[in-house]
Amino acid sequence: MNNEKLRFAIFGNEYQAKKSQAIQKIVAILQQHEAEIVMDKPFYDFITEGQHIAMKVDGVFENGDFDADFAISMGGDGTLLKTAARVGDKGTPVIGVNIGRLGFLADVNPSEIESAVAAIYEGAYDVQEHEVIKIETDGSDTVKGSPYALNDIAVLKRDLASMISVRVNVNGEYLMTYQADGLIVTTPTGSTAYSLSNGGPIITPGTGTLCITAVAPHSLNVRPIILPDTAVITMKVESRSHNFLAAVDGRSTSLDENTVVKISKAPYAARIVRFNEHRYFSTLREKMMWGMDQR
C-alpha cells in the first residue's frame, strides 16, 4: 500500500442534509490514512453550522484558493460540474461521490467510499481526461462566473419570449440560421445530459468531437450536427425581447442580442477519477435502463 501522505479538497452543495452522513464517513476514512483534508468553506459551514456536526479538518478554503492531490465532489453530477469549474486548469483529479439521483459523472456510491479510498492509495484507478469548452463574448456583455463548461454551453430564449433566431458560423463558414428555443453545444461528456433530452446523440468520451443540438426547432428538418472539437463556433442571436440567455453548465447569464458568442475548446481538460469496477458502457446501460424488461 502507498504510504504517501495525500491532500484532499472536499466540495459539496449546501442543500441536501443527507450528505452529512457520507461526509462524516469519508472524512473518517481519510483520517485513518492520515490524509490532509481541506473543505470548501460554504460546504463546511453547511455541515458544521447548518447540520450541527463537528467536523475536524485541516483547513477550509474559498473560491479556487486550494492545493490538493485530489478533489472530492459530494453530490450528484451537478455538484461535480461545479467542482470541475472550481478546479479549472489546476489539473487536480476529481473523485465524484454520488449522493444525487443519476450519477453519470459522480459514480462512487456512498457504500463504495471505503473501497474507493483504498483504491486511491493502492493506485488502482484511472484518470480520464474530459474535454472542456469555453464561451467568449464581444462587447460589454460578459458571462458571469466561470466561462468553462464540462457538459455544455447553450444559448436560449428568455422564459416568456418567442423563439430566437441564431446565425451560426463554424470556423468562419456559414452553417445555417436556426429558428428555435435555443441551441446547445455539447461535449461528449455532456451528450447524455441536456442535448440528449432534445434528441441529440450519445457521444463516447474521448472521441474529440462536439455536437450542436437545437432546442425545439421550428423546422422538422433540423438535426444535430457533429463537429471536430477543433471547431470554433460563432453565434449571433436575434430576439423579439432583444436579449437571450447564455447557460454554461446550467449557470445562466442574460446577454444583449447584439452580443456575438464564440464557443471553442478550452486550453485544458477536466480530469475525472475512474475506478476499475466502473466502466462507461455498463454505466450507460444501467442509467438508461437498456435491456430491462418493464413488464
C-alpha positions, 0 to 999 in steps of 0.5 A: 500500500502507498504510504504517501501522505495525500491532500484532499479538497472536499466540495459539496452543495449546501442543500441536501442534509443527507450528505452529512452522513457520507461526509462524516464517513469519508472524512473518517476514512481519510483520517485513518490514512492520515490524509490532509483534508481541506473543505470548501468553506460554504460546504463546511459551514453547511455541515458544521453550522447548518447540520450541527456536526463537528467536523475536524479538518485541516483547513477550509478554503474559498473560491479556487484558493486550494492545493490538493492531490485530489478533489472530492465532489459530494453530490450528484453530477451537478455538484461535480460540474461545479467542482470541475469549474472550481478546479479549472486548469489546476489539473487536480483529479476529481473523485465524484461521490454520488449522493444525487439521483443519476450519477453519470459523472459522480459514480462512487456510491456512498457504500463504495467510499471505503473501497474507493479510498483504498483504491486511491492509495493502492493506485488502482484507478484511472484518470480520464481526461474530459474535454472542456469548452469555453464561451467568449463574448464581444462587447460589454456583455460578459458571462458571469462566473466561470466561462468553462463548461464540462457538459455544455454551453447553450444559448436560449430564449428568455422564459416568456419570449418567442423563439430566437433566431441564431446565425451560426458560423463554424470556423468562419463558414456559414452553417445555417440560421436556426429558428428555435428555443435555443441551441446547445453545444455539447461535449461528449461528456455532456451528450447524455445530459441536456442535448440528449433530452432534445434528441441529440446523440450519445457521444463516447468520451474521448472521441474529440468531437462536439455536437450542436443540438437545437432546442425545439426547432421550428423546422422538422428538418433540423438535426444535430450536427457533429463537429471536430472539437477543433471547431470554433463556433460563432453565434449571433442571436436575434430576439423579439425581447432583444436579449437571450440567455447564455447557460454554461453548465446550467449557470445562466447569464442574460446577454444583449442580442447584439452580443456575438458568442464564440464557443471553442475548446478550452486550453485544458481538460477536466480530469475525472477519477475512474475506478476499475469496477466502473466502466462507461458502457455498463454505466450507460446501460444501467442509467438508461435502463437498456435491456430491462424488461418493464413488464 
